């Protein structure tokens, strides 16, 4: 298995989270339209509910991340912990960007 450069992984993590959030929310909005629900409200609701799943999809599941944290803590490989932290941060950024785009698109305002 070929090891990809770390910077490429950061960019992929960002855009995977962004794509999962935008794609899931917009396709869910089409389903809301077909079932007679208000599409923009449903797009916003779906986007807020799938943010964590977009992050998990972007980092490739939780077991690899947990294994890297374990290896970093128990084997003293702090570089792996830092890399996983940056990958998670990149995925959080992609999910946040998608949520902001959906919020801008739907013009939904939260009460908090």
C-alpha positions in Angstrom: 0.0 0.0 0.0 1.4 3.3 -1.1 1.8 6.0 1.7 0.5 9.4 0.5 2.1 12.6 1.6 0.6 14.2 4.7 -0.3 17.5 3.1 -2.4 15.7 0.4 -4.2 13.9 3.3 -5.0 17.2 4.9 -6.6 18.6 1.7 -8.5 15.4 1.1 -9.8 15.4 4.6 -11.1 18.9 4.3 -12.9 18.4 1.0 -14.3 15.0 1.9 -16.0 16.5 5.0 -17.2 19.4 2.9 -18.5 17.1 0.2 -20.3 14.8 2.6 -22.0 17.7 4.3 -23.0 19.5 1.2 -24.0 16.4 -0.8 -26.0 14.9 2.0 -27.8 18.1 2.9 -28.7 18.9 -0.8 -29.8 15.4 -1.7 -31.8 15.3 1.5 -33.4 18.6 0.5 -34.5 17.1 -2.8 -36.1 14.3 -0.9 -37.9 16.8 1.4 -39.2 18.6 -1.7 -40.5 15.3 -3.1 -42.3 14.5 0.1 -43.8 17.9 0.5 -41.6 19.2 3.4 -40.0 22.7 3.2 -36.7 22.0 1.4 -34.6 24.8 2.8 -35.6 24.1 6.4 -34.8 20.4 5.8 -31.5 21.2 4.2 -30.5 23.2 7.2 -31.7 20.6 9.6 -29.9 17.8 7.8 -26.7 19.8 7.6 -26.6 20.3 11.3 -27.4 16.7 12.1 -24.7 15.1 9.8 -21.7 17.3 10.7 -20.2 14.7 12.9 -20.7 12.0 10.3 -18.9 14.2 7.7 -15.9 14.5 10.0 -15.8 10.7 10.7 -16.1 10.0 7.0 -13.2 12.4 6.2 -10.8 10.9 8.7 -11.5 7.4 7.5 -13.4 6.0 10.4 -12.5 6.1 14.1 -10.4 3.0 14.6 -7.4 4.2 12.6 -7.5 7.5 14.5 -7.7 5.7 17.9 -4.9 3.3 16.9 -2.7 6.3 15.9 -3.4 8.0 19.2 -2.6 4.8 21.1 0.6 4.4 19.2 1.5 8.0 19.9 0.8 7.7 23.6 2.2 4.2 24.4 5.1 4.1 21.9 6.1 7.7 22.3 5.5 8.6 18.7 4.1 12.1 19.2 4.4 12.9 15.5 1.5 10.5 14.9 -0.7 12.3 17.5 0.1 15.7 16.0 -0.7 14.4 12.4 -4.0 12.9 13.5 -4.9 16.1 15.3 -4.3 18.1 12.2 -6.3 15.7 10.1 -9.2 16.0 12.5 -8.8 19.8 12.5 -8.9 19.8 8.7 -12.1 17.7 8.7 -13.6 20.0 11.2 -12.8 22.9 9.0 -14.4 21.3 6.0 -17.6 20.5 7.9 -17.7 24.0 9.3 -17.3 25.5 5.8 -20.1 23.3 4.5 -22.3 24.3 7.4 -21.6 28.0 6.8 -22.4 27.5 3.0 -25.7 25.8 3.9 -26.5 28.5 6.4 -25.8 31.1 3.8 -27.9 29.3 1.2 -30.9 28.7 3.4 -30.7 31.9 5.4 -31.8 29.9 8.6 -30.9 31.6 11.8 -30.4 29.7 15.1 -31.7 31.1 18.3 -28.4 30.6 20.1 
